[in-house]
Amino acid sequence: MTEEGAPATTAPNLRSADSSAPAVRGPAAIRVALVVLLLAVLTVPAVLLATGTVPSLDPDSRAGSATWDTAASEQWPADAVIYHVFVDRFADGDADGTQVAGHPDDPGYPAALTDWMGGDLAGLEARLDHVIATGANTLWLSPVNTGPAFHGYHPTDLLDVDPRFGDVEAFRSLITSAQERGMKVMYDLVLNHTSNQHPWFVDAQQRCEDSPYYDWYRFTDCPDGYAAFAGLSELPQLDLDHPPARTFVFDEALPFYLDVVGVDGFRLDHVEGPSRDFWRAFDAVIDERWPDTLILGEVWAQPATIDSYGDVLDAATAFPFRDRLLATFARGGDARAVAMPVARWLDAEGRPDDALPRRQTYLSSHDQSRFAQEADGDMDRLVAGYAAIMTAPGLPTIYYGDEVGMAQTDALPSGADFADRWFREPMPWDRGAWPVWDEAVFEEVSAFARARTTEPALHSGRYLEVIGEGPVWAFERVHDEDRLLVAINTGVGDVDLLEELADAGWAGLELLADAEVVVATADGEGDAEMVATGSEHLSGLGAVVLRLPDQP
């Protein structure tokens, strides 16, 4: 779907610049075609040739300008692209332009980042057009339950909304508005623990064995000895093998979110906390009563442990893979670091292994430093990283702000108290006060995200590696008769793509003469001259997706 009133952009025939000229065959034709093809990439940067374009945002617009009036897709969750919102830092419905309070120039800004800053559900609803414009079709909300902490991971009532975020009606309004625009919504559900201010725990700690909630927690020596998340006394761990606690989850909490509020899925916090027996029971209830619900789990562990949750999770966060994405794209490492783990997620035919949870792939998160910080602010590296996760197998996720080049204004050593404050800075809606909005990054990231949701080969096709080492990561994505070639240059220097493909023994060289550009990154200055002189290159940190013609 294109913007109303705008003509659909058609792909050029890349056989020859002059369609009336006689066809040229053989290696010379391939080189000529690839030169023309790469020139098309240069002159049509970050464009979805088959399905539409994503224009620049209007700096004066309250909600940005979404080309796409809907995020609806046809094969969710297979075609899901997630947009992850940290609610307190995203948008304030009561503020001018929805800008959340706080700014790096404020003397108290570092301390303010450890407390509530004003983002709410109404502000997020006002900014749904922006979310749609990113190309995402799935919204992941951080927790908004009542509790003492701005991030929502210290709940005191799983069946209510903290008034600083809004109320249940505001929650329902957001979900309804998002779904009316074709989006699915996932809620970050905290079941492993509660706040120590939760009425259940307060009663249990005061009355110990006389409390009906004593067995809801894992006391070892009441009142002060009990299991807690990460050893934090303010986060006592629930015993979800205790029948009344389990009944509460299945008969009260799940119906509240799935029936009353109406979310489409969950991101489950700290899956390794509750027992496997609980998760098997959880999975059975979901399958029986809400079978279309997407379940994504946080399993912060090595691949073998993540794999072991394949019987209860649809997807799991790919924490180890994120380290490899940083090594390859933020720091210029070998493509082998990312190519090797992708291959092990798949079966012999290049399809996702059904025995394993699908990997949620991401560059930045609320718990880890922003990719742009790790890449020293290099936006080309950020775009290349997003091109990679939008074209490779997985469940790609955009962390709010990444799509406009958001980095960090400061950092603390890993492990320092509240080091994560810098991963959770306010979304920079006020362009005057926050001059970090990079529209070029937005156009490229959103173009690749939209390609992901609209091209079946990218979200559901087989993955066939062509090149998986050195500076080039190239692979095919194949769905029915549709065949795409993805090529990503992970290095800063240009590479001769034709030569790289030939050296890899790729059998599709002859098909390049009639290939079409689906989406590509924008190249740097000077590349047009290089193409004009006959260099069949792929620019440093460049990426391109080509649709190959049907073979006779």
C-alpha positions, 0 to 999 in steps of 0.5 A, a space after each residue: 500500500 502506498 501513500 494515498 494519492 502517490 503512484 506506486 514505484 515500479 522496479 526498473 528492468 536492469 538488463 540494460 539502460 536502453 530497453 531498445 538495445 539488443 540483449 547482451 549475454 555472458 559475463 559482460 552482461 552480468 557486469 553491465 547489469 550489476 553496474 546498472 543495478 547498483 546505480 539504481 541503488 544509489 539513485 533510489 536510496 532506502 526505497 521499497 520499489 515494489 511496495 511503496 516509500 517511506 518519506 521524511 518526517 515533518 519536523 513540525 508534525 506532532 506525530 510524524 507523518 506515516 506513509 502507511 495508514 495501517 500496519 496490518 499484515 497477512 501472516 502474523 506472527 511470522 511477519 512480525 516486526 516488533 517496536 519496543 516501547 519503554 512507556 515512562 520514557 516514550 511520550 507524555 500525553 499531558 505535555 506539549 508535543 508529548 515530550 517527556 520531561 528531563 534533558 541532558 542540560 538539566 543539572 539533575 538529569 542523571 538523577 531524574 533518569 532513576 525516577 518517573 519522568 512522565 511517559 504514559 499510555 495516552 502519550 503512546 496512543 498519540 504517537 501510534 502514527 510514528 510507530 506505524 511509520 517505522 514499518 513495525 506491525 507489533 507493539 511491545 509495551 513495558 509493564 504498566 502495573 501499579 508499583 513503586 518503580 517507573 519501569 514497571 517491573 516491581 508490580 503491586 497489582 497485576 490487575 491494575 494500571 499505575 495512575 502515573 501511566 493512566 488507568 485500565 480504560 486508557 490501557 484498553 483505549 491504546 490497545 484498541 487504537 493500535 489494533 484498529 490500525 492493524 498492529 498487534 500488541 504484546 505486553 511485558 508480563 512479570 510473573 516471577 516476582 512481585 514488589 515487597 510492597 505488594 499486599 500479598 507479600 506485606 501480609 505474608 511477611 507480617 503474619 508468616 505461616 498464619 497468612 494465606 499468602 505465606 505459601 505464595 512466596 518462597 520463605 526460608 526463614 520468615 519474615 526476612 529470609 526468602 527467595 528474591 529475584 537477583 537477590 534483591 530483597 524488594 523483589 520477593 519471588 512467587 512460588 508458582 507451583 503453589 496451586 492458589 498462585 497458579 490459579 490466580 495466573 491462569 484464571 485472573 491474570 491471563 483473562 484480564 490481559 487477553 480478554 478484558 484489555 485484549 493484548 495479542 501476546 506476552 513478553 514474559 520477564 525472567 522465564 528462568 525463575 518459575 519452574 518448567 512445570 509451571 511453564 508447561 501448564 501455562 503453555 497448555 492453558 494458552 493453547 487451549 483458551 487463547 491459541 493465537 497468542 504469541 509468547 516471547 520469553 526472556 531467557 538470559 542464557 547461553 544458546 543451549 538453555 534457550 533452545 531447551 524452552 522450545 516446548 513452551 515458548 514461541 520465541 526467545 530473546 537472542 541475548 548471545 546473538 546480540 553480542 555477535 551483532 555488536 562484534 560484527 556491525 558495531 566493531 567491524 568484526 567478521 561476518 562469520 560471527 553472525 552467520 554461524 549462529 543463524 545456521 544452527 537455528 534452522 533445519 537442513 532445508 534452511 527453515 526454522 527448526 520447530 523444536 527451537 524457540 524463534 530468536 528475537 533479534 535486536 540491537 538495543 534494549 532497556 537492559 543493555 547499552 544502545 547500539 549507537 553507543 557501542 558503535 561510537 555514534 556511527 549511523 551507518 553501522 546502526 543501519 547495517 545492523 538493522 538491515 541484517 536483522 530485518 533480512 535474516 531469520 528471527 523476530 526483529 525488534 526496534 527499540 524506541 529511538 533507534 530508528 531516528 539514530 538515538 544514542 546515549 548522552 552518557 554511560 556508566 561502567 557495566 554493573 554500576 548502580 542504575 547504569 541502565 538509566 542511560 539506556 532509557 532516556 526520553 524519546 526526542 520528540 522536541 527537535 529543537 531541544 533534542 537535535 538527535 533526530 536523524 531522518 536518513 536513519 529513519 528512512 532506511 530502517 523503516 524501509 527495511 522493516 516494511 520490506 520484512 513485513 511485506 515480503 514473504 521471502 524475508 519473513 518466512 522464506 528459506 535461508 540459504 547462505 551464500 557468503 558467511 565470512 570476511 566482510 560480506 554476509 550474503 544469503 538467499 531467502 526463498 519462498 515458493 517461486 520468489 527468490 531474494 538475494 541479500 548482500 550486506 557489507 559489514 566492513 567500511 571499505 567497498 567490496 566487488 560484489 560480483 567478484 565475491 559472489 563468483 568466488 563463493 561459487 554462487 550459481 545465480 550470477 546469470 540471474 543478476 541481469 534481470 534482478 530488481 532492487 527490493 530495498 537498499 541502504 543509501 550509499 555515501 558520496 563518491 559512489 556514483 563516480 565509482 559505479 560510472 567507472 565500472 566498479 561493481 561494488 557494494 559500499 562499506 556498511 551497505 546492504 541490498 536486497 535483490 529479487 531474482 527473476 524466475 529461472 526458465 
